[in-house]
Amino acid sequence: MIDHNVKNRVLTWRFHCSGETISRLVTRVCHEVIRLHPYLLKRTEPITEDSMDQRWKWFKNCLGALDGTHMKSLVPLEDKPRYRTRKNDIATKLLGVCSQDMRFIYVLPGW
């Protein structure tokens, strides 16, 4: 439901359950993910003052570097005009923040 942006009534038809059952199960999954967040999410450490890495020494006390880009994507035929770029590609915008060890710590698709 959350991952595919599907409405509750679509899932009731697909799984032959009531809307209340679907809602209760989605709520249960969300609560479990929140309960597991200390194990799933890692806190990033800011870049130290004495960092000698050439890429990161300019970002003192920052958590990461931020950049935006266009990602090519496959969309249904009727949605292609919404995703067409000025270079006539089918793409969506993506904003990402990368930590010092080159791992994404934040991603915002469709930005």
Contact map, one row per residue, 1 for C-alpha under 8 A:
111111110010000000000000010000000000000000000000000000000000000000000000000000000000000000000000000000000000000
111111000000000000000000000000000000000000000000000000000000000000000000000000000000000000000000000000000000000
111110000000000000000000000000000000000000000000000000000000000000000000000000000000000000000000000000000000000
111111000000000000000000000000000000000000000000000000000000000000000000000000000000000000000000000000000000000
111111100000000000000000000000000000000000000000000000000000000000000000000000000000000000000000000000000000000
110111110110000000000000000000000000000000000000000000000000000000000000000000000000000000000000000000000000000
100011111110000000000000000000000000000000000000000000000000000000000000000000000000000000000000000000000000000
100001111111000000100110000000000000000000000000000000000000000000000000000000000000000000000000000000000000000
000000111111100000100000000000000000000000000000000000000000000000000000000000000000000000000000000000000000000
000001111111110000000000000000000000000000000000000000000000000000000000000000000000000000000000000000000000000
100001111111111110100100000000000000000000000000000000000000000000000000000000000000000000000000000000000000000
000000011111111111100100000000000000000000000000000000000000000000000000000000000000000000000000000000000000000
000000001111111110000000000000000000000000000000000000000000000000000000000000000000000000000000000000000000000
000000000111111100000000000000000000000000000000000000000000000000000000000000000000000000000000000000000000000
000000000011111110000000000000000000000000000000000000000000000000000000000000000000000000000000000000000000000
000000000011111111000000000000000000000000000000000000000000000000000000000000000000000000000000000000000000000
000000000011101111101100000000000000000000000000000000000000000000000000000000000000000000000000000000000000000
000000000001000111111100000000000000000000000000000000000000000000000000000000000000000000000000000000000000000
000000011011000011111110000000000000000000000000000000000000000000000000000000000000000000000000000000000000000
000000000000000001111111000000000000000000000000000000000000000000000000000000000000000000000000000000000000000
000000000000000011111111100000000000000000000000000000000000000000000000000000000000000000000000000000000000000
000000010011000011111111110000000000000000000000000000000000000000000000000000000000000000000000000000000000000
000000010000000000111111111000000000000000000000000000000000000000000000000000000000000000000000000000000000000
000000000000000000011111111100000000000000000000000000000000000000000000000000000000000000000000000000000000000
000000000000000000001111111110000000000000000000000000000000000000000000000000000000000000000000000000000000000
100000000000000000000111111111000000000000000000000000000000000000000000000000000000000000000000000000000000000
000000000000000000000011111111100000000000000000000000000000000000000000000000000000000000000000000000000000000
000000000000000000000001111111110000000000000000000000000000000000000000000000000000000000000000000000000000000
000000000000000000000000111111111000000000000000000000000000000000000000000000000000000000000000000000000000000
000000000000000000000000011111111100000000000000000000000000000000000000000000000000000000000000000000000000000
000000000000000000000000001111111110000000000000000000000000000000000000000000000000000000000000000000000000000
000000000000000000000000000111111111000000000000000000000000000000000000000000000000000000000000000000000000000
000000000000000000000000000011111111100000000000000000000000000000000000000000000000000000000000000000000000000
000000000000000000000000000001111111100000000000000000000000000000000000000000000000000000000000000000000000000
000000000000000000000000000000111111110000000000000000000000000000000000000000000000000000000000000000000000000
000000000000000000000000000000011111111100000000000000000000000000000000000000000000000000000000000000000000000
000000000000000000000000000000001111111110000000000000000000000000000000000000000000000000000000000000000000000
000000000000000000000000000000000011111111000000000000000000000000000000000000000000000000000000000000000000000
000000000000000000000000000000000001111111000000000000000000000000000000000000000000000000000000000000000000000
000000000000000000000000000000000001111111000000000000000000000000000000000000000000000000000000000000000000000
000000000000000000000000000000000000111111100000000000000000000000000000000000000000000000000000000000000000000
000000000000000000000000000000000000011111110000000000000000000000000000000000000000000000000000000000000000000
000000000000000000000000000000000000000011111000000000000000000000000000000000000000000000000000000000000000000
000000000000000000000000000000000000000001111100000000000000001000000000000000000000000000000000001000001000000
000000000000000000000000000000000000000000111110000000000000001000000000000000000000000000000000000000000000000
000000000000000000000000000000000000000000011111000000000001111100000000000000000000000000000000000000000000000
000000000000000000000000000000000000000000001111101000011011111100000000000000000000000000000000000100000000000
000000000000000000000000000000000000000000000111111000000001100000000000000000000000000000000000000000000000000
000000000000000000000000000000000000000000000011111000001001100000000000000000000000000000000000000000000000000
000000000000000000000000000000000000000000000001111100001000000000000000000000000000000000000000000000000000000
000000000000000000000000000000000000000000000011111110011001000000000000000000000000000000000000000000000000000
000000000000000000000000000000000000000000000000011111011000000000000000000000000000000000000000000000000000000
000000000000000000000000000000000000000000000000001111111000000000000000000000000000000000000000000000000000000
000000000000000000000000000000000000000000000000000111111000000000000000000000000000000000000000000000000000000
000000000000000000000000000000000000000000000000000011111100000000000000000000000000000000000000000000000000000
000000000000000000000000000000000000000000000010001111111111000000000000000000000000000000000000000100000000000
000000000000000000000000000000000000000000000010111111111111000000000000000000000000000000000000000000000000000
000000000000000000000000000000000000000000000000000000111111000000000000000000000000000000000000000000000000000
000000000000000000000000000000000000000000000010000000011111110110000000000000000000000000000000000000000000000
000000000000000000000000000000000000000000000111101000011111110000000000000000000000000000000000000000000000000
000000000000000000000000000000000000000000000111100000000011111000000000000000000000000000000000000000000000000
000000000000000000000000000000000000000000000110000000000011111110000000000000000000000000000000000000000000000
000000000000000000000000000000000000000000011110000000000000111110000000000000000000000000000000001100000000000
000000000000000000000000000000000000000000000110000000000010011111000000000000000000000000000000111100001000000
000000000000000000000000000000000000000000000000000000000010011111100000000000000000000000000000111000000000000
000000000000000000000000000000000000000000000000000000000000000111110000000000000000000000000011110000000000000
000000000000000000000000000000000000000000000000000000000000000011111000000000000000000000000011100000000000000
000000000000000000000000000000000000000000000000000000000000000001111100000000000000000000001111000000000000000
000000000000000000000000000000000000000000000000000000000000000000111110000000000000000000001110000000000000000
000000000000000000000000000000000000000000000000000000000000000000011111000000000000000000111100000000000000000
000000000000000000000000000000000000000000000000000000000000000000001111100000000000000000111100000000000000000
000000000000000000000000000000000000000000000000000000000000000000000111110000000000000011110000000000000000000
000000000000000000000000000000000000000000000000000000000000000000000011111000000000000001110000000000000000000
000000000000000000000000000000000000000000000000000000000000000000000001111100000000000001100000000000000000000
000000000000000000000000000000000000000000000000000000000000000000000000111110110000000001000000000000000000000
000000000000000000000000000000000000000000000000000000000000000000000000011111110000000000000000000000000000000
000000000000000000000000000000000000000000000000000000000000000000000000001111110000000000000000000000000000000
000000000000000000000000000000000000000000000000000000000000000000000000000111111000000000000000000000000000000
000000000000000000000000000000000000000000000000000000000000000000000000001111111110000000000000000000000000000
000000000000000000000000000000000000000000000000000000000000000000000000001111111111000001000000000000000000000
000000000000000000000000000000000000000000000000000000000000000000000000000001111111000000000000000000000000000
000000000000000000000000000000000000000000000000000000000000000000000000000000111111000000000000000000000000000
000000000000000000000000000000000000000000000000000000000000000000000000000000111111100011110000000000000000000
000000000000000000000000000000000000000000000000000000000000000000000000000000011111111111100000000000000000000
000000000000000000000000000000000000000000000000000000000000000000000000000000000011111111100000000000000000000
000000000000000000000000000000000000000000000000000000000000000000000000000000000001111110000000000000000000000
000000000000000000000000000000000000000000000000000000000000000000000000000000000001111110000000000000000000000
000000000000000000000000000000000000000000000000000000000000000000000000000000000001111111000000000000000000000
000000000000000000000000000000000000000000000000000000000000000000000001000000000011111111100000000000000000000
000000000000000000000000000000000000000000000000000000000000000000000001111000010011100111110000000000000000000
000000000000000000000000000000000000000000000000000000000000000000000111110000000011100011111000000000000000000
000000000000000000000000000000000000000000000000000000000000000000000111100000000010000001111100000000000000110
000000000000000000000000000000000000000000000000000000000000000000011110000000000000000000111110000000000000111
000000000000000000000000000000000000000000000000000000000000000000011110000000000000000000011111000000000011111
000000000000000000000000000000000000000000000000000000000000000001111000000000000000000000001111100000000011101
000000000000000000000000000000000000000000000000000000000000000001110000000000000000000000000111110000011111000
000000000000000000000000000000000000000000000000000000000000000111100000000000000000000000000011111000011110000
000000000000000000000000000000000000000000000000000000000000000111000000000000000000000000000001111111111100000
000000000000000000000000000000000000000000010000000000000000001110000000000000000000000000000000111111111000000
000000000000000000000000000000000000000000000010000000010000001100000000000000000000000000000000011111100000000
000000000000000000000000000000000000000000000000000000000000000000000000000000000000000000000000011111100000000
000000000000000000000000000000000000000000000000000000000000000000000000000000000000000000000000011111110000000
000000000000000000000000000000000000000000000000000000000000000000000000000000000000000000000000011111111000000
000000000000000000000000000000000000000000000000000000000000000000000000000000000000000000000001111001111110000
000000000000000000000000000000000000000000010000000000000000000100000000000000000000000000000001111000111110000
000000000000000000000000000000000000000000000000000000000000000000000000000000000000000000000001110000011111000
000000000000000000000000000000000000000000000000000000000000000000000000000000000000000000000111100000011111100
000000000000000000000000000000000000000000000000000000000000000000000000000000000000000000000111000000000111111
000000000000000000000000000000000000000000000000000000000000000000000000000000000000000000011110000000000011111
000000000000000000000000000000000000000000000000000000000000000000000000000000000000000000011100000000000001111
000000000000000000000000000000000000000000000000000000000000000000000000000000000000000000001110000000000001111
